[in-house]
Amino acid sequence: MEIRWYSAAGLVMREGDAAIAFDPFFGMPVGCFTDKNLVSLPKGDFGGVTDVFVTHGHVDHIYHLPELCGASRFRIHCTPAPRKTLVRRGVSPERIVPAAAGKTDSVSPFTVTAYKGRHCRYDLPIILKTVFRGRFFRHPVHLVRFLWAMLRFPEKGEILMYEVSCGGKRIQVLGSLGLDAHTEYPAGADVLILPFQGRSGLEKYALGIVRRLSPRAVLLDHYDDAFPPISDDIYTEDFIKILSAQEHIPCRAMVKGKDIHVEI
């Protein structure tokens, strides 16, 4: 199986001729919030994708889906909040499959099960750090655009985590750095794909999630500055060393556009 990361939590998994995707997003320059100013989308990479699974409805998880829909005929699995956003932006309701915690979909050779998740909770230090960076003061309109994105792309607490089974391997995909306190998650997945961004004390908080799920290996995504000025480039090496030294779990940061092979 090959896993390719694009930006934020955007992934494509391929096994043979079969392909599924998660939260396809390809980055957005500061101020790029109109369909006339989209980044260049790798549409060819999605030619074989039959199903897209959405973890939640924020702008950096579903913004590019309407554009991709024009070139590919995939189904979109999502909860009601992103469904409403996507339909408003021109996606046909017939292409959307309801997603919910506890639901399992078979997309041969993949089996995808959804679990209730939780969005990373922005704490005061990260909010202050974000708001008072120079980018806001140099470009005040960005704050307005961010507020627009928050209002037009709500998640309404509908956060999913997915576990993908294929060829005897289990891969867990988080779209945000959080787990539901009351959900019993299956532990011991072969790979956990962990979004590494969204709050202060990142290493400690992410370590708690890894310990709860106990994966055999960790891949980091969403550590890029995909949605400025809210996002940032996050340094990952310290966390990689912590996992190796304290948990003896191999960890690496994914590289945009580069396949990672998972033996099945």
Backbone as CSV, one residue per row, in Angstrom:
resi,resn,N_x,N_y,N_z,CA_x,CA_y,CA_z,C_x,C_y,C_z
1,MET,0.844,-1.192,0.000,0.000,0.000,0.000,0.882,1.245,0.000
2,GLU,0.468,2.257,-0.764,1.180,3.524,-0.809,0.299,4.610,-0.198
3,ILE,0.906,5.441,0.634,0.205,6.577,1.238,0.914,7.847,0.823
4,ARG,0.167,8.798,0.278,0.760,10.074,-0.141,0.059,11.217,0.581
5,TRP,0.850,12.101,1.130,0.338,13.295,1.820,0.465,14.494,0.900
6,TYR,-0.546,15.379,0.935,-0.546,16.564,0.080,-0.381,17.854,0.884
7,SER,-1.251,18.087,1.846,-1.172,19.273,2.687,-2.210,19.116,3.777
8,ALA,-1.998,19.816,4.909,-2.910,19.696,6.053,-3.109,18.216,6.364
9,ALA,-4.370,17.726,6.349,-4.624,16.302,6.611,-4.970,15.548,5.333
10,GLY,-4.650,16.107,4.184,-5.010,15.513,2.900,-4.140,14.329,2.535
11,LEU,-4.774,13.167,2.340,-4.061,11.921,2.058,-4.733,11.163,0.929
12,VAL,-3.933,10.357,0.219,-4.460,9.347,-0.696,-3.776,8.024,-0.364
13,MET,-4.582,6.962,-0.233,-4.056,5.607,-0.033,-4.337,4.792,-1.286
14,ARG,-3.316,4.064,-1.749,-3.470,3.237,-2.943,-2.989,1.817,-2.665
15,GLU,-3.749,0.872,-3.166,-3.345,-0.530,-3.175,-3.727,-1.087,-4.536
16,GLY,-2.727,-1.365,-5.349,-2.996,-1.773,-6.717,-3.688,-0.653,-7.470
17,ASP,-4.811,-0.978,-8.112,-5.569,0.028,-8.869,-6.603,0.750,-8.017
18,ALA,-6.748,0.364,-6.751,-7.756,0.962,-5.875,-7.159,2.146,-5.112
19,ALA,-7.976,3.174,-4.903,-7.491,4.361,-4.192,-8.631,5.033,-3.447
20,ILE,-8.337,5.461,-2.218,-9.268,6.264,-1.425,-8.507,7.474,-0.904
21,ALA,-9.254,8.509,-0.529,-8.619,9.744,-0.069,-9.270,10.212,1.228
22,PHE,-8.543,11.078,1.940,-9.016,11.664,3.187,-8.740,13.165,3.159
23,ASP,-9.765,13.956,3.470,-9.635,15.409,3.651,-8.771,16.082,2.585
24,PRO,-9.049,15.887,1.306,-8.142,16.429,0.287,-8.051,17.954,0.335
25,PHE,-6.863,18.437,0.558,-6.583,19.876,0.643,-5.136,20.057,0.220
26,PHE,-4.862,21.147,-0.495,-3.558,21.276,-1.126,-2.838,22.567,-0.778
27,GLY,-3.257,23.163,0.329,-2.621,24.400,0.739,-3.318,25.606,0.138
28,MET,-3.143,26.718,0.819,-3.814,27.944,0.393,-2.952,29.134,0.798
29,PRO,-2.434,29.883,-0.162,-1.636,31.051,0.200,-2.441,32.046,1.022
30,VAL,-1.749,32.885,1.755,-2.418,33.922,2.538,-3.320,34.741,1.621
31,GLY,-4.569,34.867,2.015,-5.512,35.661,1.246,-6.206,34.927,0.119
32,CYS,-5.868,33.633,-0.090,-6.463,32.879,-1.195,-7.761,32.238,-0.731
33,PHE,-8.884,32.936,-0.895,-10.166,32.416,-0.439,-11.243,32.502,-1.510
34,THR,-10.856,32.623,-2.745,-11.860,32.658,-3.795,-11.539,31.596,-4.830
35,ASP,-12.553,31.074,-5.483,-12.345,30.032,-6.474,-11.530,30.527,-7.674
36,LYS,-11.394,31.831,-7.805,-10.599,32.372,-8.905,-9.113,32.366,-8.575
37,ASN,-8.770,32.022,-7.353,-7.367,32.107,-6.948,-6.938,30.829,-6.229
38,LEU,-7.405,29.669,-6.725,-7.037,28.403,-6.120,-5.584,28.054,-6.412
39,VAL,-4.987,27.299,-5.504,-3.685,26.736,-5.807,-3.880,25.684,-6.888
40,SER,-2.780,25.293,-7.522,-2.857,24.276,-8.565,-3.152,22.914,-7.933
41,LEU,-4.241,22.281,-8.363,-4.645,21.017,-7.769,-4.110,19.842,-8.583
42,PRO,-3.578,18.820,-7.917,-3.059,17.634,-8.629,-4.193,16.703,-9.027
43,LYS,-5.014,17.130,-9.972,-6.219,16.382,-10.307,-5.898,14.985,-10.831
44,GLY,-4.795,14.844,-11.533,-4.438,13.537,-12.056,-4.247,12.505,-10.971
45,ASP,-3.789,12.927,-9.804,-3.581,12.011,-8.690,-4.897,11.454,-8.172
46,PHE,-6.018,12.105,-8.484,-7.307,11.683,-7.973,-8.131,10.961,-9.036
47,GLY,-7.525,10.695,-10.175,-8.259,10.028,-11.247,-8.772,8.659,-10.853
48,GLY,-8.035,7.930,-10.027,-8.436,6.586,-9.626,-9.111,6.522,-8.281
49,VAL,-9.298,7.655,-7.622,-9.924,7.677,-6.298,-11.430,7.453,-6.451
50,THR,-11.949,6.460,-5.749,-13.382,6.164,-5.827,-14.161,6.717,-4.639
51,ASP,-13.458,6.933,-3.512,-14.148,7.374,-2.295,-13.258,8.345,-1.524
52,VAL,-13.880,9.423,-1.046,-13.203,10.411,-0.214,-13.880,10.416,1.153
53,PHE,-13.079,10.300,2.205,-13.594,10.290,3.568,-13.193,11.598,4.261
54,VAL,-14.180,12.292,4.809,-13.976,13.598,5.441,-14.023,13.426,6.956
55,THR,-13.007,13.944,7.654,-13.005,13.841,9.114,-13.851,14.937,9.757
56,HIS,-13.863,16.143,9.154,-14.723,17.227,9.648,-14.765,18.346,8.615
57,GLY,-15.613,19.343,8.885,-15.965,20.294,7.841,-15.191,21.590,7.772
58,HIS,-14.056,21.703,8.463,-13.300,22.959,8.396,-12.746,23.206,6.997
59,VAL,-12.440,24.470,6.744,-12.035,24.904,5.401,-10.811,24.146,4.897
60,ASP,-9.860,23.841,5.784,-8.647,23.168,5.353,-8.809,21.653,5.259
61,HIS,-10.060,21.194,5.171,-10.337,19.772,4.986,-11.277,19.513,3.809
62,ILE,-12.062,20.512,3.413,-13.020,20.266,2.325,-13.035,21.356,1.252
63,TYR,-12.232,22.404,1.403,-12.323,23.550,0.493,-12.151,23.154,-0.970
64,HIS,-11.232,22.238,-1.257,-10.927,21.914,-2.641,-11.794,20.801,-3.224
65,LEU,-12.697,20.232,-2.434,-13.509,19.135,-2.944,-14.390,19.520,-4.140
66,PRO,-15.077,20.666,-4.129,-15.878,21.001,-5.321,-15.047,21.075,-6.598
67,GLU,-13.859,21.608,-6.493,-12.990,21.679,-7.676,-12.581,20.288,-8.144
68,LEU,-12.249,19.410,-7.220,-11.870,18.047,-7.583,-13.040,17.277,-8.188
69,CYS,-14.242,17.580,-7.725,-15.426,16.876,-8.226,-15.621,17.073,-9.721
70,GLY,-15.124,18.171,-10.247,-15.284,18.429,-11.666,-14.457,17.515,-12.537
71,ALA,-13.408,16.886,-11.948,-12.509,16.045,-12.743,-12.579,14.569,-12.364
72,SER,-13.256,14.239,-11.271,-13.304,12.860,-10.789,-14.729,12.528,-10.343
73,ARG,-15.062,11.242,-10.356,-16.409,10.809,-10.006,-16.417,10.025,-8.696
74,PHE,-15.709,10.486,-7.708,-15.660,9.786,-6.433,-16.882,10.088,-5.575
75,ARG,-17.134,9.187,-4.622,-18.145,9.416,-3.598,-17.492,10.121,-2.413
76,ILE,-18.280,10.936,-1.706,-17.783,11.680,-0.551,-18.516,11.186,0.692
77,HIS,-17.772,10.673,1.664,-18.337,10.199,2.918,-18.142,11.290,3.971
78,CYS,-19.231,11.831,4.501,-19.094,12.908,5.478,-20.331,13.010,6.349
79,THR,-20.210,13.740,7.439,-21.309,13.980,8.371,-22.166,15.139,7.864
80,PRO,-23.292,15.462,8.529,-24.205,16.488,8.007,-23.609,17.883,7.841
81,ALA,-22.726,18.329,8.758,-22.209,19.703,8.647,-21.400,19.916,7.376
82,PRO,-20.378,19.088,7.075,-19.673,19.288,5.800,-20.558,19.005,4.589
83,ARG,-21.523,18.096,4.744,-22.438,17.842,3.624,-23.169,19.133,3.246
84,LYS,-23.680,19.839,4.228,-24.408,21.073,3.960,-23.501,22.100,3.268
85,THR,-22.250,22.199,3.730,-21.308,23.136,3.114,-21.021,22.760,1.677
86,LEU,-20.781,21.485,1.430,-20.429,21.033,0.086,-21.592,21.212,-0.888
87,VAL,-22.798,20.900,-0.453,-23.969,21.082,-1.331,-24.158,22.555,-1.651
88,ARG,-23.969,23.414,-0.665,-24.076,24.859,-0.890,-23.051,25.329,-1.915
89,ARG,-21.907,24.649,-1.969,-20.850,25.050,-2.891,-20.902,24.279,-4.210
90,GLY,-22.005,23.588,-4.457,-22.226,23.029,-5.777,-22.016,21.542,-5.937
91,VAL,-21.681,20.826,-4.865,-21.500,19.379,-4.967,-22.873,18.707,-4.969
92,SER,-23.085,17.786,-5.883,-24.368,17.099,-5.974,-24.604,16.235,-4.736
93,PRO,-25.786,16.336,-4.133,-26.086,15.487,-2.971,-25.995,14.001,-3.277
94,GLU,-26.185,13.623,-4.541,-26.141,12.217,-4.920,-24.748,11.617,-4.761
95,ARG,-23.733,12.471,-4.703,-22.362,11.980,-4.566,-21.960,11.805,-3.110
96,ILE,-22.818,12.215,-2.189,-22.449,12.240,-0.778,-23.071,11.056,-0.047
97,VAL,-22.222,10.318,0.674,-22.630,9.155,1.452,-22.577,9.534,2.929
98,PRO,-23.648,9.289,3.693,-23.618,9.644,5.120,-22.519,8.890,5.872
99,ALA,-21.806,9.616,6.717,-20.774,9.022,7.573,-21.145,9.277,9.019
100,ALA,-20.812,8.328,9.881,-21.114,8.469,11.306,-20.233,7.513,12.089
101,ALA,-19.992,7.847,13.341,-19.218,6.970,14.207,-19.891,5.610,14.295
102,GLY,-19.088,4.557,14.158,-19.600,3.200,14.202,-19.934,2.615,12.845
103,LYS,-19.926,3.425,11.801,-20.258,2.956,10.454,-19.011,2.412,9.770
104,THR,-19.166,1.292,9.082,-18.079,0.674,8.328,-18.454,0.625,6.860
105,ASP,-17.526,1.039,6.000,-17.717,0.998,4.556,-16.658,0.104,3.937
106,SER,-17.086,-0.721,3.004,-16.178,-1.588,2.273,-15.927,-1.004,0.896
107,VAL,-14.679,-0.640,0.651,-14.255,-0.119,-0.647,-13.076,-0.983,-1.059
108,SER,-13.376,-2.132,-1.623,-12.376,-3.169,-1.869,-11.100,-2.612,-2.518
109,PRO,-9.929,-2.947,-1.954,-9.652,-3.894,-0.873,-9.621,-3.257,0.520
110,PHE,-10.158,-2.036,0.641,-10.121,-1.323,1.915,-11.432,-1.525,2.685
111,THR,-11.312,-1.606,3.997,-12.458,-1.518,4.885,-12.228,-0.324,5.799
112,VAL,-13.173,0.609,5.823,-12.988,1.871,6.539,-14.063,1.994,7.615
113,THR,-13.620,2.094,8.870,-14.533,2.226,9.998,-14.342,3.595,10.648
114,ALA,-15.450,4.272,10.921,-15.403,5.602,11.534,-15.605,5.498,13.045
115,TYR,-14.870,6.333,13.766,-15.002,6.452,15.218,-15.213,7.926,15.568
116,LYS,-15.900,8.149,16.655,-16.094,9.524,17.116,-14.740,10.117,17.502
117,GLY,-14.465,11.307,17.011,-13.219,11.995,17.342,-13.496,13.283,18.094
118,ARG,-12.472,14.107,18.186,-12.612,15.421,18.822,-11.620,16.362,18.169
119,HIS,-12.066,17.590,17.976,-11.149,18.563,17.388,-10.135,19.022,18.426
120,CYS,-8.934,19.308,17.969,-7.921,19.880,18.850,-8.440,21.187,19.440
121,ARG,-8.319,21.340,20.738,-8.848,22.528,21.405,-7.776,23.604,21.474
122,TYR,-8.043,24.709,20.796,-7.095,25.809,20.784,-7.031,26.419,22.188
123,ASP,-5.873,26.388,22.787,-5.730,26.971,24.122,-5.265,28.419,24.001
124,LEU,-5.323,29.152,25.127,-5.036,30.584,25.102,-3.637,30.903,24.583
125,PRO,-2.576,30.200,24.996,-1.249,30.546,24.476,-1.155,30.472,22.950
126,ILE,-1.760,29.432,22.346,-1.654,29.326,20.889,-2.508,30.382,20.203
127,ILE,-3.647,30.739,20.817,-4.483,31.800,20.249,-3.736,33.126,20.254
128,LEU,-3.117,33.455,21.390,-2.379,34.717,21.489,-1.189,34.730,20.533
129,LYS,-0.496,33.622,20.446,0.655,33.543,19.544,0.223,33.758,18.097
130,THR,-0.914,33.180,17.734,-1.401,33.293,16.362,-1.868,34.703,16.034
131,VAL,-2.680,35.276,16.944,-3.278,36.582,16.684,-2.233,37.684,16.631
132,PHE,-1.202,37.582,17.478,-0.248,38.681,17.580,1.021,38.471,16.765
133,ARG,0.951,37.574,15.804,2.071,37.463,14.875,2.006,38.585,13.846
134,GLY,3.146,38.871,13.233,3.229,39.983,12.292,2.317,39.860,11.103
135,ARG,1.947,38.638,10.733,1.126,38.462,9.538,-0.217,39.171,9.655
136,PHE,-0.811,39.141,10.851,-2.094,39.812,11.024,-1.960,41.325,10.878
137,PHE,-0.899,41.882,11.411,-0.731,43.330,11.388,-0.324,43.828,10.005
138,ARG,0.421,42.994,9.272,0.804,43.390,7.912,-0.377,43.273,6.949
139,HIS,-1.280,42.331,7.232,-2.395,42.087,6.322,-3.674,41.935,7.144
140,PRO,-4.262,43.009,7.612,-5.448,42.909,8.485,-6.622,42.185,7.851
141,VAL,-6.705,42.195,6.534,-7.834,41.553,5.873,-7.845,40.051,6.118
142,HIS,-6.683,39.488,6.478,-6.628,38.048,6.721,-7.509,37.640,7.889
143,LEU,-7.620,38.485,8.887,-8.472,38.178,10.025,-9.925,38.079,9.586
144,VAL,-10.332,38.990,8.719,-11.698,38.956,8.206,-11.929,37.669,7.421
145,ARG,-10.960,37.298,6.613,-11.099,36.080,5.818,-11.117,34.838,6.695
146,PHE,-10.352,34.857,7.759,-10.370,33.728,8.686,-11.747,33.600,9.340
147,LEU,-12.309,34.715,9.778,-13.639,34.671,10.384,-14.676,34.178,9.384
148,TRP,-14.536,34.595,8.125,-15.417,34.104,7.067,-15.318,32.590,6.948
149,ALA,-14.086,32.073,6.978,-13.886,30.633,6.836,-14.475,29.873,8.012
150,MET,-14.334,30.412,9.211,-14.879,29.751,10.392,-16.407,29.689,10.320
151,LEU,-17.022,30.747,9.819,-18.481,30.788,9.739,-19.027,29.937,8.598
152,ARG,-18.334,29.912,7.475,-18.829,29.225,6.293,-18.446,27.758,6.236
153,PHE,-17.479,27.362,7.057,-17.016,25.967,7.066,-17.031,25.430,8.497
154,PRO,-18.218,25.298,9.103,-18.278,24.847,10.496,-18.082,23.334,10.602
155,GLU,-17.649,22.894,11.786,-17.573,21.448,12.021,-18.630,20.972,13.010
156,LYS,-19.187,21.869,13.819,-20.311,21.589,14.704,-20.111,20.355,15.573
157,GLY,-18.873,20.119,15.964,-18.579,18.992,16.836,-18.619,17.644,16.151
158,GLU,-18.792,17.625,14.827,-18.858,16.372,14.074,-17.450,15.997,13.593
159,ILE,-16.713,15.337,14.463,-15.330,14.961,14.166,-15.249,13.439,14.107
160,LEU,-14.635,12.921,13.065,-14.457,11.480,12.928,-12.984,11.115,12.864
161,MET,-12.663,9.955,13.401,-11.387,9.296,13.162,-11.682,8.045,12.347
162,TYR,-10.826,7.712,11.401,-11.046,6.531,10.568,-9.957,5.497,10.804
163,GLU,-10.386,4.224,10.781,-9.421,3.130,10.755,-9.601,2.366,9.456
164,VAL,-8.509,2.243,8.715,-8.514,1.566,7.420,-7.840,0.212,7.581
165,SER,-8.528,-0.833,7.151,-7.950,-2.181,7.131,-7.738,-2.596,5.683
166,CYS,-6.563,-3.161,5.423,-6.244,-3.604,4.061,-5.121,-4.636,4.137
167,GLY,-5.373,-5.813,3.625,-4.341,-6.834,3.589,-3.793,-7.208,4.946
168,GLY,-4.634,-7.151,5.970,-4.187,-7.517,7.308,-3.537,-6.394,8.078
169,LYS,-3.371,-5.217,7.475,-2.790,-4.056,8.149,-3.893,-3.078,8.558
170,ARG,-3.658,-2.384,9.661,-4.609,-1.385,10.156,-3.922,-0.025,10.223
171,ILE,-4.564,0.973,9.618,-4.018,2.333,9.593,-5.077,3.269,10.151
172,GLN,-4.734,4.023,11.173,-5.656,4.972,11.784,-5.337,6.379,11.298
173,VAL,-6.395,7.117,10.950,-6.248,8.457,10.381,-7.004,9.444,11.247
174,LEU,-6.289,10.387,11.831,-6.907,11.497,12.553,-6.865,12.737,11.671
175,GLY,-7.958,13.509,11.682,-7.971,14.768,10.959,-7.642,15.947,11.841
176,SER,-7.716,15.741,13.159,-7.363,16.771,14.128,-6.763,16.086,15.343
177,LEU,-5.956,16.818,16.078,-5.204,16.245,17.183,-6.084,16.151,18.436
178,GLY,-7.008,15.174,18.428,-7.883,15.003,19.574,-8.613,13.683,19.510
179,LEU,-8.937,13.134,20.673,-9.728,11.911,20.779,-10.894,12.154,21.723
180,ASP,-11.988,11.453,21.481,-13.146,11.548,22.351,-12.863,10.829,23.667
181,ALA,-13.179,11.467,24.777,-12.853,10.911,26.091,-13.638,9.646,26.393
182,HIS,-14.789,9.456,25.770,-15.665,8.343,26.133,-15.694,7.227,25.095
183,THR,-14.891,7.343,24.068,-14.871,6.322,23.019,-13.753,5.322,23.268
184,GLU,-14.064,4.043,23.102,-13.056,2.994,23.215,-12.500,2.728,21.817
185,TYR,-11.266,3.135,21.600,-10.633,2.977,20.293,-9.845,1.668,20.239
186,PRO,-9.791,1.045,19.081,-8.943,-0.139,18.944,-7.468,0.258,19.004
187,ALA,-6.725,-0.397,19.858,-5.302,-0.076,20.022,-4.457,-0.969,19.119
188,GLY,-3.193,-0.579,18.977,-2.223,-1.427,18.298,-2.274,-1.405,16.794
189,ALA,-2.755,-0.320,16.183,-2.740,-0.226,14.724,-1.304,-0.275,14.212
190,ASP,-1.154,-0.713,12.984,0.186,-0.772,12.394,0.745,0.625,12.161
191,VAL,-0.119,1.566,11.790,0.304,2.941,11.539,-0.760,3.896,12.072
192,LEU,-0.330,4.925,12.776,-1.195,6.040,13.170,-0.734,7.276,12.417
193,ILE,-1.652,7.895,11.659,-1.341,9.145,10.971,-1.874,10.272,11.836
194,LEU,-0.941,11.078,12.355,-1.240,12.028,13.424,-1.056,13.462,12.944
195,PRO,-2.093,14.298,12.989,-1.951,15.723,12.635,-1.227,16.461,13.756
196,PHE,-0.108,17.077,13.424,0.781,17.631,14.442,0.725,19.154,14.409
197,GLN,-0.382,19.702,14.912,-0.568,21.154,14.921,-1.838,21.484,15.696
198,GLY,-1.892,22.696,16.271,-3.165,23.165,16.780,-3.223,23.621,18.212
199,ARG,-2.160,23.466,18.986,-2.211,23.910,20.370,-0.782,24.069,20.903
200,SER,-0.655,24.692,22.070,0.644,24.763,22.729,0.894,23.429,23.432
201,GLY,2.124,23.218,23.886,2.457,21.946,24.524,2.214,20.770,23.602
202,LEU,2.540,20.956,22.354,2.174,19.998,21.314,2.744,18.605,21.563
203,GLU,4.024,18.538,21.927,4.659,17.238,22.114,3.995,16.429,23.223
204,LYS,3.722,17.074,24.353,3.102,16.377,25.483,1.697,15.909,25.125
205,TYR,0.936,16.758,24.476,-0.437,16.426,24.132,-0.479,15.284,23.109
206,ALA,0.364,15.357,22.093,0.406,14.309,21.070,0.882,12.988,21.665
207,LEU,1.802,13.058,22.620,2.287,11.849,23.262,1.160,11.123,23.987
208,GLY,0.253,11.879,24.614,-0.877,11.264,25.293,-1.772,10.498,24.326
209,ILE,-1.968,11.044,23.131,-2.779,10.359,22.118,-2.089,9.089,21.655
210,VAL,-0.787,9.169,21.422,-0.041,7.985,20.990,-0.103,6.899,22.059
211,ARG,0.061,7.270,23.306,0.001,6.277,24.378,-1.376,5.633,24.479
212,ARG,-2.413,6.384,24.216,-3.767,5.830,24.292,-4.028,4.843,23.157
213,LEU,-3.516,5.116,21.967,-3.771,4.272,20.813,-2.722,3.176,20.617
214,SER,-1.515,3.370,21.165,-0.430,2.368,21.131,-0.167,1.811,19.733
215,PRO,0.077,2.667,18.747,0.356,2.156,17.408,1.774,1.577,17.316
216,ARG,2.008,0.817,16.269,3.350,0.261,16.033,4.258,1.297,15.373
217,ALA,3.684,2.259,14.663,4.461,3.313,14.008,3.577,4.544,13.858
218,VAL,4.214,5.717,13.754,3.494,6.986,13.635,4.015,7.760,12.431
219,LEU,3.081,8.312,11.650,3.411,9.250,10.578,2.766,10.591,10.913
220,LEU,3.523,11.667,10.762,3.026,13.002,11.079,2.610,13.737,9.810
221,ASP,1.420,14.360,9.868,1.000,15.264,8.804,0.411,16.523,9.442
222,HIS,-0.121,17.420,8.640,-0.767,18.650,9.122,0.206,19.553,9.915
223,TYR,1.497,19.347,9.766,2.476,20.192,10.461,2.938,21.343,9.570
224,ASP,2.322,21.473,8.395,2.739,22.479,7.427,1.931,23.766,7.589
225,ASP,2.442,24.821,7.016,1.766,26.126,7.038,0.788,26.179,5.878
226,ALA,-0.253,25.321,5.951,-1.165,25.136,4.824,-2.246,26.186,4.752
227,PHE,-2.540,26.839,5.884,-3.682,27.738,5.946,-3.294,28.993,6.724
228,PRO,-2.316,29.734,6.202,-1.881,30.940,6.912,-2.970,32.005,6.884
229,PRO,-3.018,32.877,7.895,-2.064,33.001,8.993,-2.425,32.184,10.225
230,ILE,-3.404,31.260,10.133,-3.810,30.475,11.287,-2.851,29.322,11.530
231,SER,-2.352,28.728,10.469,-1.423,27.610,10.596,0.007,28.121,10.747
232,ASP,0.925,27.173,10.888,2.337,27.511,11.020,3.149,26.303,10.588
233,ASP,4.417,26.506,10.277,5.324,25.380,10.064,5.795,24.890,11.427
234,ILE,5.526,23.618,11.733,5.824,23.062,13.040,7.079,22.193,12.975
235,TYR,7.961,22.391,13.929,9.182,21.582,14.033,8.806,20.219,14.613
236,THR,9.152,19.148,13.916,8.709,17.809,14.308,9.798,16.951,14.940
237,GLU,11.062,17.341,14.812,12.150,16.444,15.194,12.155,16.111,16.680
238,ASP,11.804,17.066,17.534,11.803,16.782,18.975,10.795,15.689,19.312
239,PHE,9.615,15.765,18.716,8.598,14.751,18.998,9.024,13.383,18.463
240,ILE,9.631,13.365,17.312,10.126,12.100,16.752,11.134,11.459,17.699
241,LYS,12.012,12.266,18.276,12.998,11.740,19.223,12.335,11.261,20.514
242,ILE,11.318,11.987,20.970,10.609,11.583,22.193,9.960,10.213,22.010
243,LEU,9.274,10.014,20.879,8.634,8.727,20.649,9.638,7.595,20.581
244,SER,10.773,7.850,19.967,11.806,6.816,19.874,12.394,6.489,21.237
245,ALA,12.696,7.530,22.021,13.378,7.318,23.299,12.439,6.800,24.387
246,GLN,11.230,7.340,24.463,10.340,7.000,25.570,9.387,5.857,25.256
247,GLU,8.929,5.769,24.016,7.920,4.766,23.670,8.452,3.683,22.739
248,HIS,9.653,3.900,22.193,10.264,2.951,21.247,9.352,2.722,20.037
249,ILE,8.727,3.804,19.599,7.845,3.769,18.446,8.492,4.564,17.318
250,PRO,8.709,3.943,16.158,9.263,4.702,15.036,8.285,5.755,14.548
251,CYS,8.808,6.926,14.226,7.980,8.051,13.803,8.720,8.828,12.738
252,ARG,7.978,9.316,11.743,8.585,10.164,10.725,7.559,11.183,10.260
253,ALA,8.042,12.316,9.823,7.184,13.339,9.234,7.020,13.032,7.754
254,MET,5.785,12.984,7.301,5.528,12.737,5.893,6.024,13.917,5.057
255,VAL,6.365,13.640,3.826,6.849,14.658,2.900,5.803,14.841,1.804
256,LYS,5.448,16.073,1.546,4.386,16.345,0.570,4.699,15.727,-0.789
257,GLY,3.714,15.009,-1.317,3.839,14.455,-2.663,4.700,13.231,-2.779
258,LYS,5.205,12.708,-1.654,6.070,11.544,-1.669,5.342,10.342,-1.065
259,ASP,5.379,9.215,-1.755,4.710,8.014,-1.281,5.480,7.381,-0.129
260,ILE,4.726,6.880,0.835,5.279,6.037,1.892,4.680,4.651,1.705
261,HIS,5.542,3.652,1.678,5.100,2.276,1.426,4.815,1.574,2.743
262,VAL,3.638,0.957,2.819,3.275,0.116,3.959,3.124,-1.302,3.445
263,GLU,3.953,-2.203,3.922,3.934,-3.589,3.460,2.666,-4.275,3.947
264,ILE,1.941,-4.930,3.023,0.750,-5.676,3.412,0.838,-7.104,2.896
